[in-house]
Amino acid sequence: MKHNKISYKVGQFFMFAGPSAILFAAVVIIPFIYGLYLTFTSWDGVSTTKPFVGLQNYAAAFSDATYWKSLEITVIYSVVTVILVNIVAFALAILVTSGIKGQNFFRAGFFIPNLIGGIVLGYVWKFVFNRAFVSIGESISGTAPASLLATPNGALFCLILVSVWQYAGYMMLIYIAGLMSVDRSLKEAALIDGCSAGKAMLHVTVPLMRASFVQCIFLSTTRCFMVYDLNLSLTDGDPFNSSVLAAMHVYNEAFVYKNYGVGQSEALMLFAICAAIGIIQVYFGKKGEVEA
């Protein structure tokens, strides 16, 4: 009888989940609510007063052409990166589960770039693009070619390339788990029935890995929309602000130009866009999920 009392259940909740719930509220819920409140003020991030301005910051955010331009660049960057990351990660997963010699070594090697922070990774690849590739080009042609980071399209290409190199190893692990969870007897049955290895992969293995695809696409999409560290260290928005992604624009608006309210409003809009894309993608991904 005692176990059915509400006070007992509340006590059990606080005993086991209380510390985690308090920490989650302290570092996620309360800052989110406080940030939402700041979008209705004209606070500059320094002063002690926070004048209430209503929806003025949202109106400024909607009329900020540079914000929408950075969002457009982010969408292009995210679409291309998400597609390439998942294709490369899936191919790597097939490779390291095919029984090749040293597959555990290759798994560790492909995953290592994900362990390097975006800031460090960006500076390393900046040196490679600006010095190493330019020196190689000069030794071949006799004249020093321009760095890829010196042109708008080249800078975006570099961002995509480094992101694919960084994220593919992490997504590969999820695809490996998906591949290994598919019952081997199903693939063998398909092969006995006359399926080629490619058709067995396409019509048997891939449909049963739908949960892995949903998870990988969701993770890579949210990462791409929120990327800031790599953008800062690799291109810093150059040349001519042509590679400023949405997260960098929000940071600059809030902390460089001291428009904290507008920056916070734009951050909230970016969060809403990411959440909407994530929910839609997961909904349609889960809808056709099948079980063996």
C-alpha atoms as one frame of an Amber mdcrd trajectory, in Angstrom:
protein
   0.000   0.000   0.000   2.820   2.319   0.881   4.278   1.966  -2.633   1.094
   3.370  -4.186   1.231   6.661  -2.299   2.133   9.776  -4.287   4.545  10.942
  -1.595   6.419   7.642  -1.891   6.644   7.963  -5.699   7.805  11.589  -5.438
  10.444  10.540  -2.901  11.653   7.739  -5.184  11.813  10.151  -8.123  13.932
  12.685  -6.230  16.134   9.919  -4.836  17.064   8.484  -8.234  16.380  11.211
 -10.806  16.485  14.306  -8.590  20.190  15.234  -9.029  20.023  14.746 -12.802
  16.762  16.706 -13.058  18.191  19.597 -11.024  21.380  19.717 -13.124  19.380
  19.536 -16.365  17.163  22.403 -15.205  20.196  24.444 -14.096  22.184  24.156
 -17.337  19.413  23.783 -19.946  15.899  24.783 -18.874  16.657  27.925 -16.830
  19.217  29.364 -19.335  16.755  28.692 -22.163  13.952  30.548 -20.367  16.315
  33.392 -19.435  17.492  33.594 -23.058  13.870  33.731 -24.206  13.281  36.624
 -21.803  16.335  38.488 -23.172  14.874  38.424 -26.684  12.287  40.925 -25.436
  14.897  43.361 -24.112  17.499  45.673 -25.648  20.261  44.484 -23.328  23.770
  45.054 -24.714  25.332  42.230 -22.710  27.118  44.602 -20.310  24.741  47.096
 -18.686  22.784  46.295 -15.526  19.450  47.416 -17.018  17.463  45.429 -19.534
  14.832  47.719 -21.131  11.755  45.838 -22.396  11.237  46.347 -26.155   8.563
  43.752 -26.959   8.905  42.098 -30.371  11.311  44.718 -31.705  14.266  42.291
 -31.720  12.320  39.714 -33.722  11.339  42.406 -36.256  15.019  43.385 -36.546
  16.017  39.732 -36.955  13.449  39.161 -39.719  14.675  42.267 -41.593  18.372
  41.397 -41.179  19.468  40.475 -44.722  22.885  39.244 -43.558  21.191  36.745
 -41.211  19.131  35.227 -44.022  22.211  35.168 -46.266  24.161  33.259 -43.604
  21.185  30.915 -43.210  21.135  30.324 -46.970  24.858  29.437 -46.910  24.205
  27.172 -43.902  21.433  25.315 -45.740  23.682  24.728 -48.792  26.554  23.643
 -46.556  24.302  21.360 -44.479  22.559  19.643 -47.407  25.813  18.814 -49.214
  27.652  17.845 -46.018  24.868  15.618 -44.659  24.606  13.724 -47.956  28.372
  13.230 -48.273  28.889  12.363 -44.592  26.292   9.599 -44.680  27.448   8.177
 -48.021  31.087   8.088 -46.879  30.189   6.766 -43.401  28.027   3.968 -44.833
  30.735   3.000 -47.328  33.341   2.925 -44.553  31.026   0.818 -42.373  30.622
  -1.733 -45.166  34.390  -1.751 -45.688  35.331  -2.357 -42.044  32.671  -5.051
 -41.559  33.623  -6.986 -44.691  36.306  -8.971 -42.899  39.330  -7.179 -44.349
  42.619  -7.606 -42.533  43.198  -4.980 -39.826  39.569  -3.803 -39.764  39.773
  -2.790 -36.079  42.786  -0.600 -36.887  40.851   1.073 -39.713  37.822   1.612
 -37.458  39.978   3.426 -34.903  41.750   5.402 -37.623  38.526   6.603 -39.270
  37.078   7.604 -35.874  40.085   9.633 -34.662  39.226  12.890 -36.559  36.021
  13.073 -34.492  38.101  13.220 -31.300  39.929  16.356 -32.430  38.243  19.611
 -31.491  36.855  21.786 -34.275  39.174  24.681 -33.410  42.335  22.559 -33.651
  41.050  20.779 -36.740  40.302  24.084 -38.458  43.784  25.525 -37.865  45.477
  22.310 -39.010  43.494  22.224 -42.259  43.967  25.974 -42.735  47.721  25.353
 -42.784  47.210  22.481 -45.226  45.089  24.556 -47.625  47.158  27.768 -47.380
  50.668  26.334 -47.249  50.913  22.638 -48.111  48.607  22.549 -51.145  49.946
  25.888 -52.424  53.554  24.626 -52.147  52.673  21.403 -53.966  50.952  23.410
 -56.728  53.952  25.708 -57.015  56.396  22.806 -57.298  54.302  21.282 -60.103
  53.386  24.362 -62.151  56.226  26.728 -61.234  53.876  29.469 -60.001  52.105
  29.631 -56.650  48.344  29.052 -57.126  45.773  30.870 -55.002  44.645  29.081
 -51.869  41.230  27.425 -51.969  40.323  29.522 -48.927  40.821  32.712 -50.966
  37.614  32.319 -53.004  33.988  32.138 -51.751  33.221  28.799 -53.409  36.613
  27.420 -52.412  36.093  28.385 -48.761  32.697  26.671 -48.702  34.199  23.607
 -50.375  36.929  23.494 -47.688  34.325  23.707 -44.915  32.379  20.819 -46.436
  35.494  18.709 -47.008  36.793  19.086 -43.455  33.327  18.493 -41.963  32.927
  15.259 -43.922  36.395  14.157 -42.786  35.497  14.939 -39.161  31.947  13.551
 -38.938  32.138  10.454 -41.167  34.033   8.357 -38.603  31.451   8.954 -35.883
  28.521   8.123 -38.160  30.437   5.049 -39.352  30.168   3.547 -35.846  26.372
   3.884 -35.888  26.203   2.271 -39.330  28.484  -0.541 -38.133  26.072  -1.217
 -35.253  23.180  -1.199 -37.744  24.928  -3.584 -40.144  25.834  -6.006 -37.358
  22.287  -5.996 -35.986  20.843  -7.375 -39.245  20.349 -11.113 -38.973  22.912
 -12.863 -41.194  20.389 -15.609 -42.055  18.185 -13.070 -43.868  21.039 -12.049
 -46.161  22.008 -15.679 -46.723  18.389 -16.545 -47.584  18.302 -13.727 -50.138
  21.540 -14.952 -51.722  20.246 -18.532 -51.876  17.081 -17.238 -53.568  19.206
 -15.782 -56.346  19.788 -12.220 -55.170  23.134 -10.668 -55.994  25.148  -9.229
 -53.091  24.215  -5.692 -54.170  20.476  -6.444 -54.333  20.608  -8.209 -50.963
  22.216  -5.116 -49.493  19.688  -2.768 -51.131  16.482  -4.752 -50.510  17.255
  -6.623 -47.270  20.002  -4.930 -45.263  19.288  -1.244 -45.937  15.531  -1.378
 -45.057  16.372  -3.102 -41.774  18.895  -0.355 -40.984  16.376   2.465 -41.271
  16.785   3.412 -37.596  20.535   3.872 -38.131  19.922   6.118 -41.146  17.390
   8.213 -39.211  19.794   8.657 -36.314  22.806   9.497 -38.488  20.929  11.999
 -40.656  19.467  13.658 -37.555  22.852  13.950 -35.827  24.699  15.183 -38.916
  21.944  17.718 -39.739  21.893  19.261 -36.257  25.699  19.344 -36.132  25.899
  21.121 -39.482  23.319  23.752 -38.558  25.047  24.496 -35.227  28.700  24.401
 -36.357  30.737  27.374 -35.168  34.234  26.311 -34.042  35.312  24.943 -37.428
  33.864  27.962 -39.218  35.830  30.282 -36.917  39.220  28.585 -37.158  39.155
  27.506 -40.819  37.678  30.512 -42.652  36.602  33.053 -39.999  33.828  33.986
 -42.450  36.322  35.054 -45.149  36.633  35.966 -47.917  34.337  38.995 -47.630
  31.954  37.272 -45.152  31.038  34.752 -47.873  31.488  31.753 -45.544  29.743
  33.095 -42.438  27.403  30.330 -41.274  24.309  31.036 -39.170  25.895  30.185
 -35.801  28.828  32.523 -36.465  26.478  35.308 -37.543  24.482  34.914 -34.322
  27.653  35.016 -32.222  28.942  38.129 -34.023  25.594  39.885 -33.652  25.458
  39.230 -29.912  29.059  39.451 -28.733  30.942  41.429 -31.427  28.327  44.049
 -32.362  26.775  44.047 -28.843  23.228  43.559 -30.163  22.501  40.884 -27.597
  18.721  40.973 -27.902  18.783  40.682 -31.710  21.461  37.993 -31.562  19.454
  36.018 -29.012  16.321  36.329 -31.173  18.214  35.047 -34.209  19.621  32.177
 -32.122  16.103  31.239 -31.044  14.905  31.329 -34.657  17.831  29.097 -35.656
  16.938  26.682 -32.856  13.300  26.608 -34.044  14.397  25.867 -37.631  16.743
  23.076 -36.465  14.053  21.590 -34.217  11.453  21.672 -37.011  13.822  20.006
 -39.520  14.842  17.394 -36.939  11.261  16.535 -35.943  10.078  16.287 -39.571
  13.071  14.164 -40.555  12.668  11.786 -37.598   8.876  11.542 -38.112   9.130
  10.536 -41.777  12.181   8.352 -41.074  10.450   6.395 -38.306   7.211   6.134
 -40.253   8.504   3.478 -42.648  10.661   1.624 -40.151  10.494  -2.152 -40.409
  11.594  -4.935 -38.069  13.110  -8.266 -38.946
